[in-house]
Amino acid sequence: MKIVIWNCMNGMGDPKQIEYFKDLRADLAIIPELKQKNLDQLQPNNAVWVTNNHTNKTPKGLGVLSFGSVELFELDRDIEMELYVPVKVRSPSFDFNLLAVWNFYHACKQGRFRGAKGEEALEWAAINRYTRQLDEPCLVGGDWNFGPTFSKPAFLRMCSMFKEAGYMSLYHEHYGLDCSETEHSTFRSPSKHYHHLDHFFGTRCFVNKMSEFDIPSVDDAILSDHSPVVLTVD
């Protein structure tokens, strides 16, 4: 099974961008900044899409898409946690729980986390909630907007929280690196600063089943400032 994270940047409607995505041959995709109207062109067999921008007529959101024989089933979620989406993933060979993420720090738009910072910030509450709710095997993936090269203390705290809950950073496991390190970038800023912001965390099953972990060059990504992150699980 090939599982892809790709922040497509302001929707995925351009034919060249759609072709780039389809060439990744994802069985399962987590797509921050997707627009609901993009779903028909991508032709998933199942899709879950949510947004936290309810005033825009064509808002960006977080999409979870499955293809081929992979199916998705929505699970109970806290809607005030906004763009954290738990689903059950079923395939002929492997069933698991997934938490898809597009993390905004404290930039929630409504609910009890609106404007929350520090210890009250959404990301810590969401990690605590969903690592307790979702049984093994479980995968967490998405655009976290921090990493080893950007907001490093927050990223190391996140890695520690996941580790205490039985999850490991699959990138760091695959490449044999400490969580404070990275050899890849998944994001390029307009001023050409590069950062590693998109991450998978998985329980022990995923550490054992992981066969490949690829991050294509962000400079080759079509119409996006993020590169795909491609996890292959046997």
C-alpha positions as CSV (number, residue, x, y, z in Angstrom):
1,M,0.0,0.0,0.0
2,K,1.3,3.4,-1.0
3,I,0.2,6.3,1.3
4,V,0.8,9.9,0.3
5,I,0.8,13.2,2.2
6,W,0.7,16.2,-0.2
7,N,-0.3,19.8,0.6
8,C,-1.4,20.8,-2.9
9,M,-1.5,24.5,-2.1
10,N,-4.8,26.2,-2.8
11,G,-6.6,23.3,-4.4
12,M,-5.8,20.8,-7.1
13,G,-7.6,21.8,-10.3
14,D,-4.9,22.2,-12.9
15,P,-4.5,19.2,-15.2
16,K,-0.7,19.2,-14.8
17,Q,-1.0,19.1,-11.0
18,I,-3.6,16.3,-11.2
19,E,-1.3,14.3,-13.5
20,Y,1.6,14.8,-11.1
21,F,-0.6,13.5,-8.2
22,K,-1.9,10.6,-10.2
23,D,1.7,9.6,-11.2
24,L,2.3,9.0,-7.5
25,R,-0.1,6.1,-7.7
26,A,-1.4,6.5,-4.1
27,D,-3.7,3.9,-2.6
28,L,-4.5,6.4,0.2
29,A,-3.8,10.1,0.2
30,I,-3.9,12.9,2.8
31,I,-4.3,16.2,1.0
32,P,-4.2,19.5,2.9
33,E,-5.5,22.6,1.0
34,L,-7.7,20.5,-1.2
35,K,-11.0,22.0,-2.3
36,Q,-14.2,20.0,-2.3
37,K,-14.8,20.7,-6.0
38,N,-11.4,18.9,-6.8
39,L,-12.8,15.5,-5.7
40,D,-14.6,14.7,-9.0
41,Q,-11.4,15.2,-11.0
42,L,-9.3,13.1,-8.7
43,Q,-11.8,10.2,-8.9
44,P,-11.3,8.5,-5.5
45,N,-13.5,5.6,-4.7
46,N,-13.9,7.0,-1.1
47,A,-13.3,10.5,0.2
48,V,-13.7,12.4,3.5
49,W,-13.3,16.1,3.2
50,V,-13.6,18.8,5.9
51,T,-13.0,22.5,6.2
52,N,-12.8,25.0,9.0
53,N,-13.5,28.0,6.7
54,H,-17.3,28.2,6.5
55,T,-17.5,31.7,5.1
56,N,-15.7,31.1,1.8
57,K,-17.8,29.8,-1.1
58,T,-14.9,27.5,-2.3
59,P,-12.8,27.0,0.8
60,K,-9.6,24.9,1.2
61,G,-9.9,21.9,3.5
62,L,-8.4,18.6,4.4
63,G,-9.1,15.6,2.1
64,V,-8.6,11.9,2.8
65,L,-8.9,9.9,-0.4
66,S,-8.7,6.2,-1.2
67,F,-8.2,4.5,-4.5
68,G,-8.5,1.0,-5.9
69,S,-9.6,-1.6,-3.3
70,V,-9.0,0.7,-0.3
71,E,-12.1,1.9,1.6
72,L,-12.6,4.6,4.2
73,F,-15.1,4.8,7.1
74,E,-15.5,7.9,9.2
75,L,-14.9,7.7,12.9
76,D,-16.1,9.8,15.8
77,R,-14.3,13.1,15.9
78,D,-14.3,16.3,17.9
79,I,-15.4,18.9,15.3
80,E,-13.9,21.7,17.4
81,M,-10.5,20.1,16.7
82,E,-11.2,21.1,13.1
83,L,-8.7,19.6,10.6
84,Y,-7.9,16.4,12.5
85,V,-9.8,13.7,10.8
86,P,-10.0,10.1,12.1
87,V,-11.0,7.3,9.7
88,K,-10.9,3.5,9.5
89,V,-9.0,2.3,6.5
90,R,-9.9,-1.1,5.1
91,S,-8.1,-3.0,2.3
92,P,-8.0,-6.7,1.3
93,S,-4.8,-7.2,3.2
94,F,-4.5,-4.6,5.9
95,D,-7.0,-2.7,8.1
96,F,-5.9,0.2,10.3
97,N,-6.9,3.5,11.9
98,L,-5.7,6.8,10.4
99,L,-5.6,10.3,11.8
100,A,-5.2,12.8,9.0
101,V,-3.9,16.2,10.0
102,W,-3.6,19.8,8.7
103,N,-2.4,21.6,11.8
104,F,-2.8,25.4,12.1
105,Y,-1.1,25.9,15.4
106,H,-3.4,28.3,17.3
107,A,-5.2,29.5,14.1
108,C,-8.4,27.7,14.7
109,K,-11.4,29.5,13.4
110,Q,-14.1,28.5,15.9
111,G,-14.8,26.6,19.0
112,R,-13.0,26.3,22.3
113,F,-9.5,26.2,20.7
114,R,-9.9,29.5,18.8
115,G,-6.8,31.5,19.6
116,A,-5.5,29.0,22.1
117,K,-1.7,29.0,22.6
118,G,0.9,27.3,24.7
119,E,-0.4,24.4,26.9
120,E,-3.9,25.0,25.7
121,A,-3.1,24.7,22.0
122,L,-5.0,22.4,19.8
123,E,-2.2,20.1,18.7
124,W,-1.5,18.8,22.2
125,A,-5.2,18.2,23.0
126,A,-5.7,16.4,19.6
127,I,-2.7,14.1,20.2
128,N,-3.9,13.2,23.6
129,R,-7.4,12.6,22.4
130,Y,-6.8,10.6,19.3
131,T,-3.9,8.4,20.6
132,R,-6.3,7.3,23.3
133,Q,-9.3,6.9,21.0
134,L,-7.7,5.1,18.1
135,D,-6.6,1.4,18.6
136,E,-3.5,-0.1,17.0
137,P,-2.5,-0.4,14.3
138,C,-2.7,3.3,13.8
139,L,-1.1,5.8,11.5
140,V,-1.0,9.6,11.9
141,G,0.0,11.8,8.9
142,G,-0.3,15.3,7.6
143,D,1.1,18.8,7.4
144,W,2.0,19.8,10.9
145,N,3.6,23.2,10.1
146,F,6.5,22.4,12.3
147,G,9.5,20.1,12.2
148,P,13.2,19.6,13.0
149,T,14.1,22.8,11.0
150,F,11.1,25.0,12.0
151,S,9.7,25.4,15.5
152,K,12.0,22.6,16.7
153,P,11.0,22.6,20.4
154,A,7.4,22.1,19.4
155,F,8.3,19.3,17.1
156,L,10.5,17.5,19.6
157,R,7.6,17.8,22.1
158,M,5.3,16.3,19.6
159,C,7.7,13.4,19.0
160,S,8.0,12.8,22.7
161,M,4.2,12.8,23.2
162,F,3.8,10.3,20.3
163,K,6.5,8.1,21.6
164,E,4.9,7.9,25.0
165,A,1.7,6.8,23.3
166,G,3.5,4.1,21.3
167,Y,4.0,6.0,18.0
168,M,7.3,6.6,16.2
169,S,8.3,9.1,13.5
170,L,8.4,6.8,10.5
171,Y,10.8,9.1,8.6
172,H,13.3,9.1,11.4
173,E,12.9,5.3,11.9
174,H,13.5,4.7,8.2
175,Y,16.5,6.9,7.9
176,G,18.0,6.1,11.3
177,L,18.0,9.7,12.4
178,D,17.3,11.4,15.7
179,C,14.0,13.4,15.8
180,S,16.1,16.6,16.0
181,E,17.6,15.8,12.5
182,T,16.5,15.7,8.9
183,E,18.1,15.1,5.5
184,H,15.0,16.2,3.5
185,S,12.8,19.2,3.0
186,T,9.0,19.1,2.3
187,F,8.4,22.8,2.1
188,R,9.9,25.8,0.2
189,S,9.0,29.3,1.3
190,P,8.7,32.2,-1.1
191,S,12.1,33.4,0.1
192,K,13.6,29.9,-0.7
193,H,13.9,28.7,2.9
194,Y,13.4,25.0,3.1
195,H,11.8,23.1,6.0
196,H,10.6,19.6,6.9
197,L,7.0,20.1,7.9
198,D,5.0,17.0,6.8
199,H,5.2,13.9,8.9
200,F,4.0,10.3,9.5
201,F,3.8,8.8,12.9
202,G,2.9,5.1,13.3
203,T,2.5,2.4,15.9
204,R,4.9,-0.5,15.9
205,C,3.0,-2.3,13.2
206,F,3.9,0.5,10.7
207,V,7.6,0.5,11.8
208,N,7.7,-3.2,11.0
209,K,5.7,-3.0,7.7
210,M,7.3,0.1,6.3
211,S,9.4,-0.8,3.2
212,E,10.0,2.6,1.6
213,F,9.8,6.3,2.6
214,D,10.4,8.8,-0.2
215,I,10.3,12.6,-0.4
216,P,10.7,13.9,-3.9
217,S,12.3,17.3,-4.4
218,V,10.0,20.1,-3.4
219,D,11.5,22.1,-6.3
220,D,9.9,19.5,-8.7
221,A,6.4,19.7,-7.2
222,I,3.8,21.1,-9.6
223,L,1.9,24.2,-8.4
224,S,2.7,23.6,-4.7
225,D,5.2,24.8,-2.1
226,H,5.2,21.3,-0.6
227,S,6.6,18.0,-1.8
228,P,4.7,14.8,-1.5
229,V,5.7,12.4,1.3
230,V,5.3,8.8,0.1
231,L,5.1,5.9,2.6
232,T,5.1,2.4,1.2
233,V,3.8,-0.3,3.6
234,D,4.0,-4.1,2.8
